[in-house]
Protein backbone atom coordinates (compact mmCIF):
# COMPACT_ATOMS: atom_id res chain seq x y z
CA UNK A 1 0.00 0.00 0.00
CA UNK A 2 1.25 3.35 -0.98
CA UNK A 3 1.19 6.29 1.40
CA UNK A 4 -0.24 9.59 0.09
CA UNK A 5 2.38 12.24 -0.70
CA UNK A 6 2.66 14.90 1.93
CA UNK A 7 2.09 18.47 0.75
CA UNK A 8 5.05 20.69 1.33
CA UNK A 9 4.57 24.17 2.89
CA UNK A 10 3.48 25.73 6.14
CA UNK A 11 0.52 24.75 8.21
CA UNK A 12 -2.01 27.33 9.27
CA UNK A 13 -0.67 27.20 12.83
CA UNK A 14 2.89 27.91 11.70
CA UNK A 15 1.74 30.87 9.61
CA UNK A 16 -0.21 32.32 12.55
CA UNK A 17 2.77 31.98 14.92
CA UNK A 18 5.06 33.66 12.36
CA UNK A 19 2.55 36.50 11.93
CA UNK A 20 2.32 36.97 15.71
CA UNK A 21 6.12 37.18 16.04
CA UNK A 22 6.27 39.75 13.22
CA UNK A 23 3.47 41.82 14.81
CA UNK A 24 5.32 41.93 18.14
CA UNK A 25 8.57 42.95 16.42
CA UNK A 26 6.92 45.69 14.36
CA UNK A 27 5.07 47.15 17.37
CA UNK A 28 8.34 47.28 19.33
CA UNK A 29 10.01 49.09 16.44
CA UNK A 30 7.17 51.61 16.20
CA UNK A 31 7.37 52.38 19.93
CA UNK A 32 11.13 52.97 19.63
CA UNK A 33 10.61 55.14 16.55
CA UNK A 34 8.06 57.30 18.38
CA UNK A 35 10.41 57.77 21.34
CA UNK A 36 13.29 58.60 19.02
CA UNK A 37 11.26 61.23 17.15
CA UNK A 38 10.12 62.83 20.40
CA UNK A 39 13.73 63.03 21.65
CA UNK A 40 14.87 64.47 18.32
CA UNK A 41 12.22 67.20 18.54
CA UNK A 42 13.27 68.04 22.09
CA UNK A 43 16.95 68.23 21.19
CA UNK A 44 16.28 70.29 18.07
CA UNK A 45 14.31 72.87 20.09
CA UNK A 46 17.29 73.26 22.44
CA UNK A 47 19.64 73.48 19.44
CA UNK A 48 17.50 76.25 17.93
CA UNK A 49 17.49 78.10 21.25
CA UNK A 50 21.25 77.69 21.56
CA UNK A 51 21.94 79.10 18.10
CA UNK A 52 19.49 81.97 18.68
CA UNK A 53 21.10 82.73 22.07
CA UNK A 54 24.60 82.79 20.57
CA UNK A 55 23.52 85.23 17.85
CA UNK A 56 21.62 87.41 20.32
CA UNK A 57 24.58 87.39 22.73
CA UNK A 58 26.86 88.56 19.90
CA UNK A 59 24.45 91.44 19.24
CA UNK A 60 24.28 92.37 22.92
CA UNK A 61 28.06 92.21 23.43
CA UNK A 62 28.58 94.53 20.45
CA UNK A 63 25.83 97.00 21.42
CA UNK A 64 27.50 100.16 22.80
CA UNK A 65 24.17 101.63 23.94
CA UNK A 66 23.57 98.77 26.38
CA UNK A 67 24.75 100.27 29.66
CA UNK A 68 25.48 98.82 33.06
CA UNK A 69 22.35 97.56 34.90
CA UNK A 70 20.34 97.52 31.65
CA UNK A 71 17.49 95.07 31.07
CA UNK A 72 16.21 94.23 27.58
CA UNK A 73 13.85 91.64 26.17
CA UNK A 74 12.10 90.62 22.98
CA UNK A 75 10.37 87.82 21.07
CA UNK A 76 12.12 84.51 20.36
CA UNK A 77 9.89 82.61 17.93
CA UNK A 78 8.28 85.05 15.45
CA UNK A 79 5.34 82.76 14.64
CA UNK A 80 4.45 82.24 18.32
CA UNK A 81 2.41 84.63 20.42
CA UNK A 82 4.08 87.02 22.88
CA UNK A 83 3.27 84.73 25.82
CA UNK A 84 4.59 81.63 24.02
CA UNK A 85 8.30 82.52 23.75
CA UNK A 86 10.78 85.28 24.37
CA UNK A 87 14.21 86.30 25.56
CA UNK A 88 15.47 88.62 28.27
CA UNK A 89 18.91 89.92 29.13
CA UNK A 90 20.38 91.87 32.00
CA UNK A 91 23.70 93.61 32.30
CA UNK A 92 25.46 93.95 35.61
CA UNK A 93 28.97 94.46 36.90
CA UNK A 94 30.91 91.22 37.20
CA UNK A 95 34.00 92.57 38.95
CA UNK A 96 33.82 95.43 41.38
CA UNK A 97 36.97 97.57 41.52
CA UNK A 98 38.25 98.40 44.98
CA UNK A 99 37.98 102.15 44.42
CA UNK A 100 35.17 103.23 42.11
CA UNK A 101 36.18 106.87 42.27
CA UNK A 102 39.26 106.15 40.17
CA UNK A 103 37.81 103.35 38.04
CA UNK A 104 37.13 104.01 34.38
CA UNK A 105 36.60 100.47 33.16
CA UNK A 106 34.68 97.51 34.48
CA UNK A 107 33.99 93.93 33.48
CA UNK A 108 30.27 93.48 32.76
CA UNK A 109 28.31 90.25 32.73
CA UNK A 110 25.43 89.87 30.29
CA UNK A 111 23.00 87.14 31.33
CA UNK A 112 20.71 86.05 28.50
CA UNK A 113 17.78 83.68 28.91
CA UNK A 114 15.75 82.31 25.99
CA UNK A 115 12.44 80.65 26.90
CA UNK A 116 9.59 78.94 25.10
CA UNK A 117 6.52 76.87 25.93
CA UNK A 118 6.44 73.26 24.74
CA UNK A 119 3.55 71.04 25.68
CA UNK A 120 2.37 73.58 28.27
CA UNK A 121 5.75 73.44 30.04
CA UNK A 122 8.24 76.31 30.10
CA UNK A 123 11.66 75.43 28.66
CA UNK A 124 14.65 77.74 28.81
CA UNK A 125 18.26 78.10 27.75
CA UNK A 126 20.64 80.51 29.51
CA UNK A 127 23.92 81.98 28.34
CA UNK A 128 26.40 84.35 29.98
CA UNK A 129 28.80 86.69 28.20
CA UNK A 130 31.38 89.15 29.46
CA UNK A 131 32.73 92.41 28.12
CA UNK A 132 34.88 95.31 29.23
CA UNK A 133 33.00 98.56 29.55
CA UNK A 134 33.85 102.17 30.17
CA UNK A 135 31.84 103.73 32.97
CA UNK A 136 30.27 107.16 32.70
CA UNK A 137 29.76 109.30 35.79
CA UNK A 138 26.07 108.28 35.84
CA UNK A 139 27.01 104.60 35.56
CA UNK A 140 29.47 104.98 38.46
CA UNK A 141 26.68 106.33 40.67
CA UNK A 142 24.46 103.35 39.74
CA UNK A 143 27.25 100.87 40.46
CA UNK A 144 28.09 102.54 43.78
CA UNK A 145 24.41 102.33 44.77
CA UNK A 146 24.33 98.65 43.79
CA UNK A 147 27.49 97.95 45.80
CA UNK A 148 26.06 99.66 48.86
CA UNK A 149 22.69 97.92 48.49
CA UNK A 150 24.35 94.50 48.23
CA UNK A 151 26.91 95.25 50.92
CA UNK A 152 29.79 94.15 48.72
CA UNK A 153 32.21 96.85 49.88
CA UNK A 154 31.97 98.22 53.38
FENFEN-V437055 format. One record per residue. N is the residue number from 1. RES is the residue in three letters. SS is DSSP state (h for helix, s for strand, l for the rest). PHI is phi as a letter, one per 30 degrees, with the letter a starting at -180 (999 if undefined). OMEGA is omega as a letter, one per 20 degrees, with the letter a starting at -180 (999 if undefined). Layout:
n | res | ss | phi | omega
N | RES | SS | PHI | OMEGA
N | RES | SS | PHI | OMEGA
This chain:
n | res | ss | phi | omega
1 | UNK | l | 999 | a
2 | UNK | l | c | r
3 | UNK | l | d | r
4 | UNK | l | d | r
5 | UNK | l | d | a
6 | UNK | l | d | r
7 | UNK | l | d | r
8 | UNK | l | d | a
9 | UNK | l | k | a
10 | UNK | l | c | r
11 | UNK | l | d | r
12 | UNK | h | d | r
13 | UNK | h | d | r
14 | UNK | h | d | r
15 | UNK | h | d | r
16 | UNK | h | d | r
17 | UNK | h | d | r
18 | UNK | h | d | r
19 | UNK | h | d | r
20 | UNK | h | d | r
21 | UNK | h | d | r
22 | UNK | h | d | r
23 | UNK | h | d | r
24 | UNK | h | d | a
25 | UNK | h | d | a
26 | UNK | h | d | r
27 | UNK | h | d | r
28 | UNK | h | d | r
29 | UNK | h | d | r
30 | UNK | h | d | r
31 | UNK | h | d | r
32 | UNK | h | d | r
33 | UNK | h | d | r
34 | UNK | h | d | r
35 | UNK | h | d | r
36 | UNK | h | d | r
37 | UNK | h | d | r
38 | UNK | h | d | r
39 | UNK | h | d | r
40 | UNK | h | d | r
41 | UNK | h | d | a
42 | UNK | h | d | a
43 | UNK | h | d | a
44 | UNK | h | d | r
45 | UNK | h | d | r
46 | UNK | h | d | r
47 | UNK | h | d | r
48 | UNK | h | d | a
49 | UNK | h | d | r
50 | UNK | h | d | r
51 | UNK | h | d | r
52 | UNK | h | d | a
53 | UNK | h | d | r
54 | UNK | h | d | r
55 | UNK | h | d | r
56 | UNK | h | d | r
57 | UNK | h | d | r
58 | UNK | h | e | r
59 | UNK | h | d | a
60 | UNK | h | d | r
61 | UNK | h | d | a
62 | UNK | h | d | a
63 | UNK | l | d | a
64 | UNK | l | d | a
65 | UNK | l | d | a
66 | UNK | l | d | a
67 | UNK | l | d | r
68 | UNK | l | d | a
69 | UNK | l | i | r
70 | UNK | l | d | r
71 | UNK | s | b | r
72 | UNK | s | b | r
73 | UNK | s | a | r
74 | UNK | s | a | a
75 | UNK | l | d | r
76 | UNK | l | c | r
77 | UNK | l | c | a
78 | UNK | l | d | a
79 | UNK | l | d | r
80 | UNK | l | c | r
81 | UNK | l | d | a
82 | UNK | l | d | r
83 | UNK | l | c | a
84 | UNK | l | c | a
85 | UNK | s | a | r
86 | UNK | s | l | r
87 | UNK | s | b | r
88 | UNK | s | b | a
89 | UNK | s | b | r
90 | UNK | s | b | r
91 | UNK | s | c | r
92 | UNK | s | a | r
93 | UNK | s | d | r
94 | UNK | l | c | r
95 | UNK | l | c | r
96 | UNK | l | c | r
97 | UNK | l | d | a
98 | UNK | l | d | a
99 | UNK | l | b | a
100 | UNK | l | d | a
101 | UNK | l | d | a
102 | UNK | l | c | a
103 | UNK | l | d | r
104 | UNK | l | b | r
105 | UNK | s | b | a
106 | UNK | s | a | r
107 | UNK | s | c | a
108 | UNK | s | c | r
109 | UNK | s | c | r
110 | UNK | s | c | r
111 | UNK | s | c | a
112 | UNK | s | c | r
113 | UNK | s | b | r
114 | UNK | s | c | a
115 | UNK | s | b | r
116 | UNK | s | a | r
117 | UNK | s | c | r
118 | UNK | s | b | a
119 | UNK | l | i | r
120 | UNK | l | i | a
121 | UNK | s | c | a
122 | UNK | s | d | r
123 | UNK | s | c | a
124 | UNK | s | b | r
125 | UNK | s | b | a
126 | UNK | s | c | a
127 | UNK | s | b | r
128 | UNK | s | c | r
129 | UNK | s | b | a
130 | UNK | s | b | r
131 | UNK | s | a | r
132 | UNK | s | d | a
133 | UNK | s | b | r
134 | UNK | s | c | a
135 | UNK | l | c | r
136 | UNK | l | d | r
137 | UNK | h | d | r
138 | UNK | h | d | r
139 | UNK | h | d | r
140 | UNK | h | d | r
141 | UNK | h | d | r
142 | UNK | h | d | a
143 | UNK | h | d | r
144 | UNK | h | d | r
145 | UNK | h | d | r
146 | UNK | h | d | r
147 | UNK | h | d | r
148 | UNK | h | d | a
149 | UNK | h | d | a
150 | UNK | h | d | r
151 | UNK | l | i | a
152 | UNK | l | d | r
153 | UNK | l | c | a
154 | UNK | l | c | 999
